[in-house]
C-alpha cells in the first residue's frame, strides 16, 4: 500500500469520526478483511460481518467505514445501548470458508477485547456465527439452540414494513398498503420476509433481483410481477423499497424515480445523505430514514446480549412506526431532508449520553 493511500485512509477515518479500524489477514485460510469501529459512546460497537467481492481494497475500506458509521446512528435512534461497528471480508474464491476460516476470524474479533461485537450480514449465516462463537463470546446472531436470536432478517423486514406503513400514514392519513404498487429491489432474506407482510395486505408486489433463484423463490409462493433490473427506475410504483446494496438514490436515479415513498432495508441508500436527501424531498418523495426503519436486525442482536426474548425484540422494533412519523413531522417544517433530521436526533442522544459519562 502506498504512502498516498495510507494518508487517504487516515483522512477518511478522521472525516467520518471513526475510533479504530483494524485490518486482518491469515494466509493459511485465505481470510482477509477489515473491522471498522465508529463510535462506542453508548456501548460496544455491534455490526455484522459482510462477505463481498470488492473491485479493489479501497472499495472495501469505503464500505466498512460507511456501514460502521450507519450502525452508530441505527443503535442510537432506536434507543439501545450499543455503538457502531462493521466488518467486511474480501471474498476469496479459493478460501473454503469452513470452520477453521471462521474460527480464525473469531480470534481477530476476540483480539479487540469486546470493543466490537460481530453478527450476521450479507454472505454469512447463523452456522458461521456458531463457528465464530467457539473463539469469542463477542458474537450475536447465533442459532436458537445456542441461546441466540437466529437469523435477524424477519425482524429487519418487520421494521421496514412498519416504516412503509408510517410513510403511507403521513402521505394519505391511512396506513393501509392494500393495492399499493411496491417495488422491492433485492429479494434475499429480508426482501422475502417483507413480501410476506405486503402480501397479507394485498399490496401489488413488484420484484427485481440479479439472482434468478431469489426471483423463483418469490414467484413460486406469491403473486409478484418481475421487473428487469435495468428498468427499476423507469417503473411506475407507489413505494420504492431498496433491499440490496446502498447508494441507489443518486444523481442518475432521483430524477427518474416514479414513486411517492422510498422505504427499504438497504443501508446507505442515499449516495450523499445531505444532497440527495434534500433532492428527494424537493421532488415530493417521502424518504423513510434507512438506518431507522432497518434497525430491527440490530435490535434482534441487542436483546441476545441479556438472553434473547422474541417479545422484547419485536416490542422495541414496533417503536419504528411512531419514530418515523415523528421525523416526518419535524422535517416537514424544515428545509432539511428526513435522513438529515434522523441523523441529528441520533447524534443528539450520543452527545447527551457522552456528557453524562464524562462526569465522574
BELLINRA-V268703 format. One record per residue. OMEGA is omega as a letter, one per 40 degrees, with the letter a starting at -180 (none if undefined). Layout:
# BELLINRA-V268703
{{OMEGA} {OMEGA}}
This chain:
# BELLINRA-V268703
{{a} {i} {a} {i} {i} {i} {a} {i} {i} {i} {i} {a} {i} {a} {a} {i} {a} {i} {a} {i} {a} {i} {i} {a} {i} {a} {a} {a} {a} {a} {i} {a} {a} {i} {i} {i} {a} {a} {a} {i} {a} {a} {i} {a} {i} {i} {a} {i} {a} {i} {a} {i} {a} {i} {i} {a} {i} {i} {i} {i} {i} {a} {a} {i} {i} {a} {a} {i} {i} {i} {i} {a} {i} {a} {a} {a} {i} {i} {i} {a} {i} {i} {a} {i} {i} {i} {i} {i} {a} {a} {i} {a} {a} {a} {a} {a} {a} {a} {i} {i} {a} {i} {i} {i} {i} {i} {i} {i} {i} {a} {i} {i} {i} {i} {i} {i} {a} {a} {a} {i} {a} {i} {i} {a} {i} {i} {i} {i} {i} {i} {i} {a} {i} {a} {i} {i} {a} {a} {i} {a} {i} {i} {a} {a} {i} {i} {a} {a} {i} {a} {a} {a} {a} {a} {i} {a} {a} {i} {i} {i} {i} {i} {i} {a} {i} {i} {i} {i} {a} {a} {a} {a} {a} {a} {i} {i} {a} {i} {a} {i} {a} {i} {i} {i} {a} {a} {i} {a} {a} {a} {a} {i} {i} {i} {i} {i} {a} {i} {i} {i} {a} {i} {i} {a} {i} {a} {i} {a} {i} {a} {a} {i} {i} {i} {i} {i} {a} {a} {i} {a} {a} {i} {a} {i} {a} {i} {i} {a} {a} {a} {a} {a} {i} {a} {i} {a} {i} {a} {i} {a} {i} {a} {i} {a} {a} {i} {i} {i} {a} {a} {a} {a} {a} {a} {a} {a} {i} {a} {i} {a} {i} {a} {a} {a} {a} {i} {i} {a} {i} {i} {i} {a} {a} {a} {a} {i} {i} {i} {i} {i} {a} {i} {i} {i} {a} {a} {i} {a} {a} {a} {i} {a} {i} {a} {a} {a} {a} {i} {i} {i} {a} {a} {i} {a} {a} {a} {a} {i} {i} {a} {i} {a} {a} {i} {i} {a} {a} {i} {a} {a} {a} {i} {i} {i} {i} {a} {i} {a} {i} {a} {a} {a} {a} {i} {a} {i} {a} {i} {i} {i} {a} {i} {i} {i} {i} {a} {i} {i} {i} {a} {a} {i} {i} {i} {i} {a} {i} {a} {a} {none}}
